[in-house]
Amino acid sequence: MGTVSGTALTVLANIGSSDILKTAILAAIGAVVSFSVSVGCKWLVKKLKR
C-alpha cells in the first residue's frame, strides 16, 4: 500500500492536469470497451451452446 501510494503521488506531481483528464477519459473508454466485449462474448457463447 505504501509503495503504491508513493508511486501515485510521484506520478500526480509530475503530470499536468490536462494529462490526468486525458488519462481518465481513455481509462473510461477502455473500461466501456472491455465491458462491451465481455458482454458480447458471453452472449455469443450462450448463442452457440443452443
Distance bins in CASP14 RR format, pairs under 12 A and 6 or more apart:
PFRMAT RR
TARGET T0000
AUTHOR 0000-0000-0000
RMODE 2
METHOD distances of the structure
MODEL  1
1 7 0 0 0 0 0 1 0 0 0 0 0
1 8 0 0 0 0 0 1 0 0 0 0 0
2 8 0 0 0 0 1 0 0 0 0 0 0
2 9 0 0 0 0 1 0 0 0 0 0 0
2 10 0 0 0 0 0 1 0 0 0 0 0
3 9 0 0 0 0 0 1 0 0 0 0 0
3 10 0 0 0 0 0 1 0 0 0 0 0
4 10 0 0 0 0 0 1 0 0 0 0 0
4 11 0 0 0 0 0 1 0 0 0 0 0
5 11 0 0 0 0 0 1 0 0 0 0 0
5 12 0 0 0 0 0 1 0 0 0 0 0
6 12 0 0 0 0 1 0 0 0 0 0 0
6 13 0 0 0 0 1 0 0 0 0 0 0
7 13 0 0 0 0 0 1 0 0 0 0 0
7 14 0 0 0 0 0 1 0 0 0 0 0
8 14 0 0 0 0 0 1 0 0 0 0 0
8 15 0 0 0 0 0 1 0 0 0 0 0
8 20 0 0 0 0 0 1 0 0 0 0 0
9 15 0 0 0 0 0 1 0 0 0 0 0
11 19 0 0 0 0 1 0 0 0 0 0 0
11 20 0 0 0 0 1 0 0 0 0 0 0
11 23 0 0 0 0 1 0 0 0 0 0 0
12 19 0 0 0 0 0 1 0 0 0 0 0
12 20 1 0 0 1 0 0 0 0 0 0 0
12 23 0 0 0 0 0 1 0 0 0 0 0
13 20 0 0 0 0 0 1 0 0 0 0 0
14 20 0 0 0 0 0 1 0 0 0 0 0
15 21 0 0 0 0 0 1 0 0 0 0 0
15 22 0 0 0 0 1 0 0 0 0 0 0
15 23 1 0 0 1 0 0 0 0 0 0 0
15 24 0 0 0 0 0 1 0 0 0 0 0
16 22 0 0 0 0 1 0 0 0 0 0 0
16 23 0 0 0 0 1 0 0 0 0 0 0
17 23 0 0 0 0 0 1 0 0 0 0 0
17 24 0 0 0 0 0 1 0 0 0 0 0
18 24 0 0 0 0 0 1 0 0 0 0 0
18 25 0 0 0 0 0 1 0 0 0 0 0
19 25 0 0 0 0 0 1 0 0 0 0 0
19 26 0 0 0 0 0 1 0 0 0 0 0
20 26 0 0 0 0 0 1 0 0 0 0 0
20 27 0 0 0 0 0 1 0 0 0 0 0
21 27 0 0 0 0 0 1 0 0 0 0 0
21 28 0 0 0 0 0 1 0 0 0 0 0
22 28 0 0 0 0 0 1 0 0 0 0 0
22 29 0 0 0 0 0 1 0 0 0 0 0
23 29 0 0 0 0 0 1 0 0 0 0 0
23 30 0 0 0 0 0 1 0 0 0 0 0
24 30 0 0 0 0 0 1 0 0 0 0 0
24 31 0 0 0 0 0 1 0 0 0 0 0
25 31 0 0 0 0 0 1 0 0 0 0 0
25 32 0 0 0 0 0 1 0 0 0 0 0
26 32 0 0 0 0 0 1 0 0 0 0 0
26 33 0 0 0 0 0 1 0 0 0 0 0
27 33 0 0 0 0 0 1 0 0 0 0 0
27 34 0 0 0 0 0 1 0 0 0 0 0
28 34 0 0 0 0 0 1 0 0 0 0 0
28 35 0 0 0 0 0 1 0 0 0 0 0
29 35 0 0 0 0 0 1 0 0 0 0 0
29 36 0 0 0 0 0 1 0 0 0 0 0
30 36 0 0 0 0 1 0 0 0 0 0 0
30 37 0 0 0 0 1 0 0 0 0 0 0
30 38 0 0 0 0 0 1 0 0 0 0 0
31 37 0 0 0 0 0 1 0 0 0 0 0
31 38 0 0 0 0 0 1 0 0 0 0 0
32 38 0 0 0 0 0 1 0 0 0 0 0
32 39 0 0 0 0 0 1 0 0 0 0 0
33 39 0 0 0 0 0 1 0 0 0 0 0
33 40 0 0 0 0 0 1 0 0 0 0 0
34 40 0 0 0 0 0 1 0 0 0 0 0
34 41 0 0 0 0 0 1 0 0 0 0 0
35 41 0 0 0 0 0 1 0 0 0 0 0
35 42 0 0 0 0 0 1 0 0 0 0 0
36 42 0 0 0 0 0 1 0 0 0 0 0
36 43 0 0 0 0 0 1 0 0 0 0 0
37 43 0 0 0 0 0 1 0 0 0 0 0
37 44 0 0 0 0 0 1 0 0 0 0 0
38 44 0 0 0 0 0 1 0 0 0 0 0
38 45 0 0 0 0 0 1 0 0 0 0 0
39 45 0 0 0 0 0 1 0 0 0 0 0
39 46 0 0 0 0 0 1 0 0 0 0 0
40 46 0 0 0 0 1 0 0 0 0 0 0
40 47 0 0 0 0 1 0 0 0 0 0 0
40 48 0 0 0 0 0 1 0 0 0 0 0
41 47 0 0 0 0 0 1 0 0 0 0 0
41 48 0 0 0 0 0 1 0 0 0 0 0
42 48 0 0 0 0 0 1 0 0 0 0 0
42 49 0 0 0 0 0 1 0 0 0 0 0
43 49 0 0 0 0 0 1 0 0 0 0 0
43 50 0 0 0 0 0 1 0 0 0 0 0
44 50 0 0 0 0 0 1 0 0 0 0 0
END
